[in-house]
Amino acid sequence: MWKDPIVEEVRKTREANAKKFDYDIKRILDDARTRQKASNHRVVSFAIKKEKDSK
């Protein structure tokens, strides 16, 4: 079976990150949010926006 080197790298990085936080999803997400805020990149939200009442 052919292995995509990019997919393999992503999986390796994901595993190392999970291991770093003892596979605790809350700690993993807290770290991701902290790094996201520190990056100063724009964050895109796909949340559904509620329409304003036109009355």
Steps between C-alpha positions, in 0.01 A plus 500: 500500500627848408560737792470875464801664669297808595232289669770304681661822623166636623426176685847495656462861617149436633620196695796690648271786605248262658777319687638835624167564677447140616218460243285746701275664239424800724871577540562447128222744408607755761849495352364534145288800600796664675721452193221627275465822701877552507531458123316826419350336191139564408269223613211402276179394667249282322237555767153566363409865543150580617308734274390831645129538557373729221195621695 
